[in-house]
Amino acid sequence: MIQPTLNRALLADFLRTRREQLQPEDVGLPRAPRRRSSGLRREEVAELAGLSTDYYSRMEQQRGPRPSEQLLNALGEALRLSDDERNHLFRIAGYPNPPQYLHDRPADNLVRVMRQLEHTPAQICSHLGRTLVQNRLAVAVFGDHSRFRGFRRYWAYRWFLELEERELYAVEDHAVIGRAIVAEVLATHGADPSAPEAGALVNTLLSKSSEFAEVWAEHPVFAQDWPRLHLNHPDVGALELNSDFVVDADRSQFLAVFTADPDGADEEKLRALAKLSDDFVW
């Protein structure tokens, strides 16, 4: 198989064209009253990506060292690249497709599906258990996961090291949920043992949680079917939801959809939670 190599001319041209297609308001920047440039300026892209203007300018001038994977990922986010554009950026920079552990942005196809589910709790997660985006009803049911930083972004970390995370879930489900979480982390780590994100999370949990270490040693196998969730919600009380998943093509992300049985008490409770959100319209 032919390995990709750095193509400075293509890289420079690709960055320039995508930069010129964006306007300041597209990326949350103010527009100067007498602005003449048709797209973003180089210094604006550099700022968004956390680079120096000189370093970014040299890339568009076909100069400088080959950018790292982390830098390319930052540029992809700054330029609002689609998944296919992002993969192309990595290839012309001399890399295969982006490593899964760099994929912070939810996949476009999963986002399209989630946008059709405004009446159903839904969220997109990485297979390492980090929530990438939630709809409003998922926030109302499970809480706002965007507030977490560091290792706390991972459900496995909160489940095994912050026991208040379990208060939402019925006690009789704790063992099953914990085992499913470990199985998912194990499957992700086993697929790419060199990925630093998974390795750091696993090492931390093995050293700090005897419960995690015990289940990990049993080598549980991840199954696509999750148990029915029994929740103790602080606003609506007991709430039972089914869990279903749509897995992205490269299996690095999945869309989790939580449904109540139709025309029952749990569906009415979801309606009540929806009304608690000021911006939510049923």
C-alpha positions in Angstrom: 0.0 0.0 0.0 1.3 3.4 -0.9 2.0 5.6 2.1 1.0 9.2 2.0 3.8 11.8 1.9 3.8 15.5 2.6 2.7 17.5 -0.4 3.6 21.1 0.5 2.0 22.7 -2.6 -1.3 20.9 -2.1 -1.3 21.6 1.7 -0.6 25.3 1.1 -3.4 25.6 -1.5 -5.9 23.6 0.5 -5.4 25.7 3.6 -5.6 28.9 1.6 -8.9 27.9 -0.2 -10.6 26.8 3.0 -9.4 30.0 4.8 -10.8 32.2 2.1 -14.2 30.4 2.2 -14.8 31.4 5.8 -16.0 34.7 7.1 -15.2 36.1 10.6 -18.8 35.6 11.8 -18.6 31.9 10.7 -16.1 31.3 13.5 -17.3 33.7 16.1 -14.9 36.6 15.3 -16.0 40.2 15.0 -16.0 41.8 11.5 -14.1 45.1 11.2 -16.2 47.9 9.6 -13.8 48.4 6.7 -12.6 44.9 6.2 -11.5 44.2 2.7 -10.3 40.6 2.7 -12.9 38.1 1.3 -12.2 35.4 3.9 -10.3 34.9 7.2 -6.9 36.4 7.5 -3.9 34.2 8.2 -3.5 35.7 11.7 -7.2 34.8 12.5 -6.7 31.2 11.5 -3.5 31.1 13.5 -5.3 32.5 16.6 -8.2 30.0 16.3 -5.7 27.1 16.0 -3.4 28.3 18.8 -0.4 28.8 16.4 1.8 31.8 15.7 1.0 33.7 12.6 4.5 33.1 11.3 4.2 29.4 11.6 0.8 29.3 9.8 2.1 31.7 7.1 5.0 29.4 6.4 2.7 26.5 5.7 0.8 28.6 3.1 4.1 29.6 1.7 5.2 25.9 1.3 7.9 26.3 4.0 8.6 25.0 7.4 8.6 21.4 9.0 5.8 18.9 8.5 2.9 19.8 10.9 2.2 17.4 13.7 -1.1 15.4 13.9 -2.2 17.6 16.9 -1.5 20.7 14.9 -3.5 19.4 11.9 -6.3 18.6 14.2 -6.3 22.1 15.6 -6.3 23.5 12.0 -9.2 21.3 11.1 -11.3 22.7 14.0 -10.2 26.3 13.2 -11.2 26.0 9.5 -14.5 24.1 10.4 -13.5 21.2 8.1 -15.9 18.4 7.4 -14.8 14.8 8.3 -13.8 14.2 4.6 -12.0 17.5 4.4 -10.2 16.7 7.6 -9.1 13.3 6.4 -7.8 14.9 3.2 -5.8 17.5 5.2 -4.1 14.7 7.1 -3.3 12.7 3.9 -1.7 15.7 2.0 0.3 16.4 5.1 1.8 12.9 4.9 -0.4 11.0 7.4 -3.1 8.4 7.0 -6.6 9.3 8.3 -6.6 11.1 11.7 -6.0 8.9 14.8 -9.3 8.2 16.6 -8.0 9.7 19.8 -7.8 13.1 18.1 -11.4 13.0 17.0 -13.0 15.6 19.3 -15.8 16.7 17.0 -19.0 14.7 16.5 -19.3 13.0 13.2 -21.4 14.9 10.7 -23.7 11.9 9.8 -24.4 11.3 13.5 -25.2 15.0 14.1 -27.7 15.0 11.2 -29.5 12.1 12.8 -29.5 13.6 16.2 -31.0 16.8 14.9 -34.1 14.9 14.0 -34.6 13.7 17.6 -35.6 16.8 19.4 -38.3 14.9 21.3 -35.9 12.1 22.4 -32.9 12.3 24.6 -29.8 11.7 22.4 -26.1 12.3 22.7 -23.0 11.5 20.6 -20.1 9.9 22.5 -16.7 8.6 21.7 -16.2 4.8 22.2 -14.0 5.8 25.2 -17.1 7.2 26.8 -16.6 10.9 26.4 -19.8 12.8 25.5 -19.2 15.0 22.5 -22.6 16.7 22.1 -26.0 16.3 23.7 -29.5 17.6 22.7 -31.5 19.6 25.2 -33.5 16.7 26.4 -30.4 14.6 27.0 -29.1 17.4 29.2 -32.4 17.5 31.1 -32.2 13.7 31.8 -28.5 13.1 32.3 -27.1 16.6 33.1 -24.8 18.8 31.1 -21.7 16.8 30.4 -19.9 19.8 28.7 -19.0 21.1 32.2 -16.5 18.3 32.8 -12.7 18.8 32.2 -9.7 16.5 32.2 -10.3 12.9 33.0 -13.8 13.8 34.3 -14.9 14.0 30.7 -14.9 10.2 30.6 -17.9 8.4 32.1 -15.7 5.5 33.2 -13.7 7.9 35.4 -16.7 9.5 37.0 -18.5 6.1 37.4 -15.6 4.5 39.3 -14.0 7.4 41.1 -16.9 9.8 41.7 -19.6 7.7 43.2 -22.2 10.5 43.1 -22.3 9.8 39.4 -24.3 6.7 40.2 -27.0 8.4 42.1 -29.1 8.9 38.9 -29.1 5.1 38.3 -31.0 2.4 40.3 -28.8 0.5 42.6 -29.7 -2.8 41.0 -28.3 -1.6 37.7 -24.9 -0.5 39.0 -23.0 -3.8 38.5 -24.4 -4.2 35.0 -23.6 -0.7 34.0 -20.1 -0.8 35.5 -19.3 -4.0 33.6 -20.6 -2.5 30.3 -18.4 0.6 30.8 -15.3 -1.5 31.4 -16.0 -3.6 28.4 -16.3 -0.6 26.2 -13.1 0.9 27.5 -11.3 -2.4 27.1 -12.5 -2.8 23.5 -11.4 0.7 22.6 -8.0 0.3 24.2 -7.5 -3.1 22.6 -8.2 -1.7 19.2 -5.4 0.8 19.5 -3.2 0.2 22.5 -0.8 3.0 21.4 -3.5 5.7 21.7 -2.3 7.9 24.6 -5.8 9.0 25.5 -7.1 5.4 26.2 -3.8 4.4 27.8 -3.8 7.3 30.2 -7.4 6.7 31.2 -6.9 2.9 31.8 -3.7 3.4 33.8 -5.4 6.0 36.0 -8.4 3.8 36.7 -6.3 0.7 37.3 -4.3 2.5 39.9 -7.1 4.3 41.6 -10.1 2.0 41.5 -10.0 -1.6 42.8 -13.5 -2.1 41.4 -12.4 -1.2 37.9 -9.3 -3.3 38.2 -11.3 -6.3 39.3 -13.8 -6.1 36.4 -10.9 -5.3 33.9 -9.1 -8.5 35.0 -12.2 -10.5 34.0 -11.8 -9.2 30.4 -15.6 -8.4 29.8 -16.6 -8.4 26.1 -18.5 -5.3 24.9 -22.0 -5.9 23.6 -24.0 -3.5 21.5 -27.2 -4.2 23.5 -27.3 -2.0 26.7 -29.7 -2.8 29.5 -32.9 -0.9 30.0 -32.0 2.1 32.2 -33.8 2.6 35.5 -33.2 6.2 36.6 -34.0 8.0 39.8 -34.4 11.5 38.4 -34.4 14.4 40.9 -37.3 16.2 39.0 -39.6 13.4 37.8 -38.7 10.4 40.0 -38.4 6.9 38.7 -37.8 6.9 34.9 -37.3 3.9 32.6 -35.6 4.3 29.2 -34.5 2.0 26.5 -31.0 2.5 25.0 -30.3 2.2 21.3 -27.1 3.1 19.4 -26.1 4.2 15.9 -22.4 3.5 15.4 -20.3 5.7 13.1 -18.6 4.0 10.1 -15.1 4.0 11.6 -16.5 2.9 15.0 -14.9 5.7 16.9 -18.2 7.3 17.9 -21.8 6.4 18.5 -25.1 8.1 18.8 -27.0 7.0 21.9 -30.8 7.4 21.8 -32.9 6.9 24.9 -36.6 6.2 24.4 -39.6 5.6 26.7 -42.3 3.1 25.9 -45.0 4.9 23.9 -48.1 6.3 25.6 -46.9 5.4 29.1 -45.9 7.2 32.3 -42.3 7.5 31.3 -43.1 9.3 28.1 -45.2 11.8 30.1 -42.2 12.3 32.4 -40.0 13.0 29.4 -42.6 15.6 28.3 -42.4 17.1 31.8 -38.6 17.3 31.6 -38.8 19.0 28.2 -41.0 21.7 29.6 -38.4 22.4 32.3 -36.0 23.7 29.6 -36.8 27.3 28.6 -35.6 26.8 25.1 -37.3 23.5 24.4 -40.5 23.3 22.4 -42.4 20.0 22.3 
